[in-house]
Amino acid sequence: IARQLREVLVGKEILKIEVLRARSFVGEIKEIEGEKISEITRRSKVLQIGLGDYEKSLIIHLKMTGQLVWRKGNKQVAGGHPSSDWVNTLPSKHTRIVFDLDDGSKLFFNDLRVFGWIKVIDNGQWTMEKSKLPPDVIDQGFSLEYFKKILVANKPIKLLILDQQKLGGMGNIYANDALFDSKIDPRRKSNTLTSNEATKLFNSMRMVIEKGIKMGGA
């Protein structure tokens, strides 16, 4: 989602933000209106929208049913929980926030169950929050050595690779695919994996994430 939105949002100015569900937006709208989007980054399951030289950013968590849909005319970029809102007229009854951009395009934040959020955050606080998060599966910091160290835990291997305190990027579907590809029972205790099995699983995890990115989703 970050990669797709980067192609269409960077360089655009946020003219207006309309909040249709108060609990979905945390922060002062007026602080963001008039700012230009300079970057889209991601760490774990959190998207960050950088705002030029401004000392604040927007961070977004889609949770279970959140969506981000960018539209301009007949062009669209959509990501998040798949539903008919990807093709419906927007805003819909599930639209919580609408961004009007200076090129006439709009960014819609839809969220059926209203668990997701968009927050205004100081850049310094964002840097601090990122430092607390573990490496993602496709990060350089996620090495085979690091992976073998966390395998010492005495818990089912599937639960371990889903643990967002240990590593980022592995959702339920990707975890199933990686374990199936490496022929490892998800109920196996993580500390029983051999060195060869750990290497196979490490490579499978990276493979399914990279394929998911290439295909635009699971």
N, C-alpha and C positions, 0 to 999 in steps of 0.2 A: 504493500500500500504506500509506504514511504517513497519507494522508487518511482511508482506511477504518478503520485501527486507532485513529486519534485519536477517532473516534466511540464506540468501545467500551472503550478502555483508560484514558483520562484520568480520574483520580479514584479508580481502583482501587488497593488495597493488595496488594503481592506477599507472600503468606503463606509460600510455599515454592517453591524452585527445585530440580528434580531433573535432574541431568546424567547422561544415559545414555551419552554418548560424550565422554570427557575432553577430546579435542583440539578439540571444538566450543565450549568455554567457557574463557575466560581471565579469571582474577580470583578474588576471594574471595566465595563465595556468601553467607556470613553478613553481608557488608557490605550486601547488597541486600535480603535478606529482612526484611520489616517496613516497607519504604519504600513511599511512595505515588507512583504515576505522575502527574506534573504536566504533561507535554507529550510529544508525538511530533513530531520534526522530521526533516528529510532534507537532506543535501547530497551532490550527485553520487549515487553508488550506496550510500551509507551511511545507515542509519536511526539516529536517536538517541532513546532513551527517557530523558527527564528525570525526576529523582526528588525533587520538592519542593525544599526548602531544602538538601538533601544536596549535598555538594560533588562527588559522582560521578554519572556517567550510564552507561547501557548503550548500546553502539553495536553495530550488526548489519550484516553484509555477507552477502547471500544467495549470492554467487558464481553458479555455473552452475545448480545444482539445488536451492538452498535454498527453503524455504517457511515462511511464518508462517500458522498457522491458529488463529483464536480461536473457541472454541465455548462455548455455554451452552444446554443443552437442545437444541432444534431450530434455534437461531439460530447462524449461522456467518459469519465474515469470513475469506476465504482469499486469499493473494497469493503471487506468486513462480512458480517453475517448475511448470507444470501437470502433474499426474499423478493417479493414482487415490487418492492419499492425501488429496486434497481431499474425497473422499466415503467413504473407508474409516473403519473404527473406529480411533480413535487412543487411545493411542500405537500406532504401527506399527513394523515393523522398521527404518524409516528415521527414526524420531523420535530426535532427539539431546538435546533439552532440553524440559522441561515446566515451565511456570509455573502455580502454583495461585494464584488471586486471591480476594479476600475476598467477592466476590458469588457464589462457586460456579462461576465460569467458569474456563476454562483456555486458555493460549496454548501452542501446540505449535510447536517449531522442528524441521522435518523437513529432511533433507539427504541425498539418495541417494548422492552421491559424496564427501561430507564435505570439501568445499572451503570452505564457509561458516563463519562464526564469530560468536559473541557475546562482547564484551569489556566489562569494567568499566574505566572511564577517568575520570581527573580532569577536571572541567569546564574547567579552565584549559588542559589538554592538548587537549581537544576543540576549544576556541576556536582554538588555535594550528593544529591540523590543518585546520580549515575554512578558515583564512586562506590556506593553501597551495593550495587547490583552485580551479580556474578557474570562471567563471560558468556556470550551467546555461542551456540554450537559452531557458527561459521566465523567467529572472531579468531584472530591469531592467538589470543590469550587462552583459548580453549584447546590445549595441546593434549596429546595422548597421555603424557605424564600427569597432567592435571586430572584427566578423566580417571586414570587408574587410582589416583589418590582418593577420589570421592567414592570409589567402588568399595572401600573398606566398610562402609555402612552395612549393617545387618537388616536390610529391608528388601522387599521385592524390587527387582531391577526396573520394572516399569514405573513404579512409584518414585524411584530415585531419579530417573531421567526426566520425570515430570516436575520435580522439585525445583521451583523457581528461586530458591535460596542457593541451590547448587549450580544451576546452569539455566540459560535462557534459550528460548526458541522451540522447545519440544512440546507441542500440543498433543492431545490424545491421539489424533489420527496419525501424526508423524511418528509418535512413539510406537504405535502398533506396526506401522510400515517398517520402521528401522529394526524392530525386534524380529519381525517376520523375515526380513531380508537377511538378517544375520543368523536366523534359525535358533533363536534363544527364547525359551519359555518365559513369558512376562512375569510369571510367579516365582522364578528362580531368585534366591537371595543374591544380592549384588556381590557380596563377598565370596561367592562360590565360583565366579567366573574365572576361567583361566586367562593367562596373558593373551593367547591367541583369540579367545572369544571376546575379550575386551577390545582388542584391535579391530576385529570384525565389526563389532557394534559401533565403535567410534566412527569407522568409515561409513557404515550404513546410515548413521544419524546425519552426517554431513551430506551424504548423497541425497537422502530424501528431502532435506531442507533446500538444497541447491536446485533440485528438480522442481520442488514446489514454487520456488521463486521464479524459475524459468517459465513454468506453466501458468503463473499468476494465481496460485492457490492450491490447496490440497485436492 
